[in-house]
Amino acid sequence: MTAPDIVRLVAAVAGGGTLVALIQWGRERWRRRQPAEVESVNLQATAQALATVSKARDELEADNGRLRQQLADERSYYLAEIDRIRTQLMDALAEIDQIRSGIRHEPAEETPS
């Protein structure tokens, strides 16, 4: 088929309204498919976004658990340090009291004249 034959065929079809009907049918079919495809793309994008959010949430929960454990460990360490220092302080205060009471009970030395 040559180019002039195609032109004559298109002119004949267009003249009879068949080409217009074919174009309208094609457009209508495309429009009917379009919302479903758009909805499918939107659903896929939403599913992907939800998967990303879910993964991020899981990572944050894991980090949160790890940080809570780290805080608990550090709290235990510092409470033990406070108790150790408190014990040292109480021992030092008791020693100071013993020294003071020893000084009070010892007779004062007389200075030679």
MODELLER restraints for C-alpha pairs under 7 A, 6 or more apart:
rsr = mdl.restraints
at = mdl.atoms
rsr.add(forms.Gaussian(group=physical.xy_distance, feature=features.Distance(at['CA:13:A'], at['CA:19:A']), mean=5.48, stdev=0.5))
rsr.add(forms.Gaussian(group=physical.xy_distance, feature=features.Distance(at['CA:14:A'], at['CA:20:A']), mean=6.45, stdev=0.5))
